[in-house]
Amino acid sequence: MQASLGSARTRAPAAAARGAPASGARLGVSARAYIDSERRSQASPSPSGFKNQLEALRSMSVVVADTGEPALVKTYRPVDCTTNPSLVYKAVQQPEYARFLTDALAARGKGHGDAAHPFAGVADALSVNIGAEMLKLVPGRVSTEVDARLSFDTRATYDKALRLLELYSKKGIEPERVYIKIASTWQGIEACRRLQRQGVDCNMTLLFSFGQAAACADAGAALISPFVGRILDWHKAREGRDYAPHEDPGAHAYPTVVMAASFRNAGEIRELAGCDKITIAPALLAELEACKDPLPRALSPAAAAAACGDARLPAFDGARFGALHGGDPMAVDKLAQGIEGFAADQEKLEAQLAALAAKA
């Protein structure tokens, strides 16, 4: 499991990539065709003519903004955007985004809350409101996350995904502009399998192990998001040392379309230049934009194809997933921590909505 992360484009099983057209593209265009077309559209005609490392990266990878703040999307002009409960919660603490809270509360009563979580439906509306605003600013897609508290319930995850798409549809936004973001538990992967069969593209998140990646590919996930920085965090804590970018244990090989995520420093991003997609926090986008040094390609589909041949994955079931994923203590720890963290921020968000509703 060495660093060949972004090269998976050439070796994924046919079932691993489903439609991911950009706005205005015809239905049925594969995720890979979408990625390739976006790379061509971002590429400079002169390989030596880049102003900075962010511009150079755009010629090799589809750059995605990891933020819930529309103003930052305007600044860095990504192709896609990703959000999660933590980013949404952070964004709505700022006065300029208070209107998203107000709009979501105005729809209260139409949402799908329950006795235990009465403001869950309002939080869904809030996430979609922010996602819809992002889609006014990017040519591609937005990833909107299913409530992390549902991560171990296949049916509830599936139903929530359809609910999010319903909310987007009411705003005139087609499913082809949305990735449904789901935690990469076995139950989440099974929900992904059902959704992908219906043409709903999923971004499988909180991914830390080869077992997760392989199971997601088997399920037909359009995208996986390995959390490079959180993998690094675990190894740094265990080994008690820092890692240079080139030896980062977060840079693994995954057999499907890959969107590398959760970076701790720009060096990790540089080591993955050429990955299919890279979702980057605004602070690191700014660092790359400020750096004038050349940025060489680190990953290439051709090199991966030569190294990996025409490997095919076996069919996955819960037992195989449990054996592969469960045998990786780092992945087990970080998946549990990630779900707990997102669920905690979901609770904070709903508590904030409840408090505002009480004042109204």
C-alpha positions in Angstrom: 0.0 0.0 0.0 2.5 2.6 -1.2 2.0 6.0 -2.6 0.1 5.6 -5.9 -3.1 7.2 -4.7 -4.3 9.2 -7.7 -3.3 6.7 -10.3 -6.3 4.5 -9.7 -8.2 5.9 -12.7 -6.6 3.3 -15.0 -7.2 0.2 -12.8 -10.6 0.5 -11.3 -13.2 -2.1 -12.1 -15.8 -1.0 -14.6 -18.5 -0.9 -11.9 -16.4 1.5 -9.8 -17.1 4.6 -11.8 -20.6 5.8 -12.5 -21.9 9.0 -14.0 -20.5 12.3 -12.8 -21.2 14.9 -15.4 -20.7 18.6 -14.8 -23.5 21.1 -15.1 -24.9 21.0 -18.6 -23.3 17.7 -19.5 -25.4 14.9 -20.9 -26.4 12.1 -18.6 -24.4 9.0 -18.6 -21.0 10.6 -18.9 -18.7 8.6 -16.6 -17.0 10.0 -13.5 -13.6 9.5 -15.3 -14.7 11.3 -18.4 -15.9 14.1 -16.2 -12.5 14.2 -14.4 -10.5 14.1 -17.7 -12.6 16.8 -19.2 -12.1 19.1 -16.2 -8.4 18.4 -16.2 -8.2 19.5 -19.9 -10.2 22.6 -19.2 -7.9 23.6 -16.4 -4.7 22.8 -18.1 -2.3 25.5 -19.3 -1.1 25.3 -22.9 2.4 25.8 -21.6 3.7 23.4 -18.9 6.3 25.9 -17.7 3.9 28.9 -17.7 2.2 28.4 -14.3 2.1 31.4 -12.0 2.1 29.3 -8.8 1.7 25.8 -7.5 -2.1 26.0 -7.3 -2.3 26.8 -11.0 0.1 23.9 -11.7 -1.9 21.6 -9.6 -5.0 22.4 -11.6 -3.3 21.1 -14.7 -2.9 17.7 -13.1 -5.8 17.2 -10.7 -9.3 18.5 -10.3 -9.1 21.0 -7.5 -12.0 20.9 -5.0 -12.6 23.4 -2.1 -13.1 21.9 1.3 -15.2 24.6 2.9 -18.7 25.7 3.8 -18.1 29.3 3.1 -19.2 30.7 -0.3 -16.9 33.7 -0.1 -13.8 31.4 -0.1 -15.2 29.5 -3.1 -15.3 32.8 -5.0 -11.7 33.5 -4.1 -10.2 30.2 -5.1 -12.5 29.2 -8.1 -12.5 25.4 -7.6 -14.3 23.0 -9.9 -16.3 21.2 -7.1 -16.9 21.8 -3.4 -17.1 19.5 -0.4 -18.9 20.1 2.9 -19.5 18.2 6.1 -21.3 19.0 9.4 -18.1 20.5 10.9 -17.6 22.9 8.0 -21.3 23.8 7.9 -21.3 24.5 11.7 -18.1 26.6 11.4 -19.6 28.6 8.5 -22.8 29.6 10.2 -21.0 31.0 13.2 -20.1 34.0 10.9 -22.7 36.8 10.7 -22.6 36.9 6.9 -24.0 33.4 6.7 -26.8 33.9 9.3 -29.3 34.1 6.5 -28.8 30.4 5.8 -29.9 29.6 9.3 -33.0 31.8 8.9 -33.9 30.3 5.6 -33.6 26.8 7.0 -35.7 27.6 10.0 -38.4 29.1 7.8 -38.8 25.6 6.3 -39.3 24.0 9.7 -42.3 21.6 9.8 -41.5 20.4 6.3 -38.4 18.6 7.3 -37.8 15.0 8.4 -36.9 15.3 12.1 -37.9 12.8 14.8 -38.6 12.9 18.5 -35.0 12.4 19.4 -33.7 14.8 16.8 -36.5 17.3 16.0 -34.2 19.7 14.2 -32.5 17.1 11.9 -34.7 18.0 9.0 -33.9 21.7 9.5 -30.2 20.8 9.5 -30.7 19.0 6.2 -32.3 22.1 4.7 -29.4 24.2 6.0 -26.8 22.0 4.4 -28.7 22.1 1.1 -29.1 25.9 1.3 -25.3 26.2 1.6 -24.7 23.6 -1.1 -27.1 25.4 -3.5 -25.2 28.6 -2.9 -21.9 26.9 -3.7 -23.4 25.5 -7.0 -23.9 29.1 -8.2 -20.1 29.5 -7.9 -18.6 26.3 -9.3 -19.1 24.5 -12.6 -19.1 21.1 -11.1 -20.6 19.5 -8.1 -21.1 19.8 -4.4 -20.8 17.0 -1.9 -23.4 17.0 0.8 -23.1 14.7 3.8 -25.7 12.3 5.3 -26.1 12.7 9.0 -23.2 10.8 10.6 -25.5 9.4 13.3 -27.0 7.2 10.6 -23.6 5.7 9.7 -24.5 2.2 10.9 -28.1 2.1 9.5 -28.3 1.2 5.8 -31.9 2.0 5.3 -31.8 5.3 7.2 -28.7 6.4 5.2 -30.4 5.5 1.9 -33.6 7.4 2.9 -31.6 10.5 4.1 -29.7 10.6 0.8 -33.0 10.6 -1.2 -34.3 13.3 1.2 -31.3 15.5 0.4 -31.8 15.1 -3.3 -35.4 16.0 -2.9 -34.5 19.2 -1.2 -32.0 20.0 -4.0 -34.7 19.2 -6.5 -37.0 21.8 -5.0 -34.3 24.3 -5.7 -34.1 23.3 -9.3 -30.8 21.4 -8.9 -30.5 18.1 -10.6 -28.9 15.0 -9.0 -26.0 15.2 -11.5 -24.6 18.2 -9.7 -24.6 16.5 -6.3 -22.5 13.8 -4.6 -24.1 12.2 -1.6 -21.4 11.9 1.0 -21.6 8.8 3.2 -19.3 7.4 5.9 -17.5 4.3 4.7 -18.9 1.8 7.2 -20.2 -1.5 5.9 -23.8 -0.2 6.3 -22.9 3.0 4.5 -21.3 1.1 1.7 -24.4 -1.1 1.3 -26.5 2.1 1.1 -24.1 3.4 -1.6 -24.6 0.2 -3.6 -28.3 0.8 -3.6 -28.0 4.5 -4.5 -25.5 3.9 -7.3 -27.8 1.4 -8.9 -30.4 4.1 -9.0 -27.9 6.6 -10.6 -27.2 8.5 -7.4 -23.5 9.2 -7.2 -21.9 8.8 -3.8 -18.7 10.3 -2.3 -17.6 7.7 0.3 -15.9 9.6 3.1 -14.0 8.8 6.3 -12.0 6.3 4.4 -8.8 5.0 5.9 -8.2 1.4 4.9 -7.7 -0.6 1.7 -10.7 -2.8 2.9 -12.9 0.3 2.8 -11.6 1.4 -0.6 -12.0 -2.0 -2.2 -15.5 -2.5 -0.8 -16.5 1.0 -2.0 -15.2 0.2 -5.5 -17.1 -3.1 -5.4 -20.3 -1.2 -4.5 -19.8 1.1 -7.5 -19.0 4.3 -5.6 -18.4 7.2 -7.9 -15.8 8.7 -5.5 -13.8 7.8 -2.4 -12.2 10.3 -0.1 -9.2 8.9 1.8 -8.4 11.1 4.7 -4.7 11.5 4.3 -4.0 13.9 7.2 -5.9 11.8 9.7 -3.9 8.7 8.8 -0.8 10.8 9.3 -2.1 12.0 12.7 -2.5 8.4 13.9 1.0 7.3 12.8 2.6 10.4 14.3 0.9 9.8 17.6 1.8 6.1 17.6 5.4 6.5 16.5 6.1 9.7 18.3 7.8 11.4 15.3 7.0 13.6 12.3 7.0 12.3 8.7 8.4 14.0 5.7 5.9 14.4 2.9 7.5 11.7 0.7 7.2 9.1 3.5 3.6 10.1 4.6 1.8 6.9 5.6 -1.5 8.5 4.5 -0.6 8.1 0.8 -2.0 4.7 -0.1 -3.1 2.9 -3.3 -6.9 2.8 -3.8 -8.6 1.0 -6.7 -11.3 3.6 -7.7 -11.7 7.2 -8.6 -9.9 9.0 -5.8 -10.5 12.4 -4.1 -7.7 12.9 -1.6 -8.9 14.8 1.5 -8.1 16.0 5.0 -4.6 17.4 4.5 -2.4 18.7 7.4 0.1 20.5 5.2 0.8 21.5 1.7 3.6 19.0 1.4 1.1 16.2 1.5 -0.8 17.8 -1.4 2.4 18.1 -3.4 3.2 14.4 -3.0 -0.2 13.6 -4.5 -0.2 16.0 -7.5 -1.9 14.1 -10.2 -4.5 12.4 -8.0 -7.9 12.4 -9.7 -9.4 15.0 -7.4 -7.9 16.8 -4.4 -10.1 18.6 -1.9 -8.2 21.3 -0.1 -9.0 23.7 2.8 -8.8 27.4 2.0 -5.7 28.0 4.1 -3.7 25.4 2.1 -5.2 26.7 -1.2 -3.7 30.1 -0.2 -0.3 28.5 0.6 -0.2 26.8 -2.8 -1.2 30.0 -4.6 1.5 31.9 -2.8 4.3 29.4 -3.7 6.1 30.1 -7.0 8.3 27.0 -7.0 7.7 24.4 -9.7 5.3 21.6 -8.9 6.2 18.3 -10.5 3.7 15.5 -11.1 3.9 12.9 -8.4 1.3 10.4 -9.6 0.3 9.3 -13.1 -2.2 6.8 -14.4 0.3 5.4 -16.8 2.8 4.5 -14.1 0.1 2.9 -12.0 -1.2 0.8 -14.9 2.3 -0.5 -15.4 2.8 -1.2 -11.8 -0.6 -2.8 -11.0 -1.4 -4.5 -14.3 -5.1 -5.6 -14.8 -5.9 -6.5 -11.2 -9.5 -7.2 -10.4 -11.1 -7.2 -7.0 -13.1 -10.1 -5.5 -16.7 -9.6 -4.7 -17.2 -8.1 -1.2 -19.5 -9.1 1.6 -19.6 -8.0 5.2 -17.2 -10.8 6.4 -14.5 -9.9 3.9 -14.9 -6.2 4.7 -14.7 -6.9 8.4 -11.5 -9.0 8.0 -9.7 -6.4 5.8 -10.9 -3.2 7.6 -11.0 -4.7 11.1 -7.4 -5.9 10.7 -6.2 -2.3 10.4 -6.3 -0.7 13.9 -5.5 2.8 12.5 -8.5 2.6 10.2 -10.8 1.3 12.9 -9.8 4.0 15.3 -10.0 6.9 12.8 -13.4 5.8 11.4 -14.9 5.7 14.9 -13.4 9.1 15.8 -14.5 10.7 12.5 -18.1 9.5 12.9 -18.1 10.7 16.6 -16.7 14.1 15.6 -19.2 14.7 12.7 -22.1 13.5 14.9 -21.0 15.9 17.7 -20.9 18.8 15.3 -24.3 17.8 13.9 -25.7 17.9 17.5 -24.2 21.4 18.0 -25.7 22.6 14.8 -29.2 21.3 15.7 -28.8 22.8 19.2 -28.1 26.2 17.6 -31.1 25.9 15.3 -33.3 24.9 18.3 -32.1 27.9 20.3 -32.8 30.3 17.4 -36.2 28.8 16.9 -37.0 29.3 20.6 -36.2 33.0 20.2 -38.4 33.5 17.1 
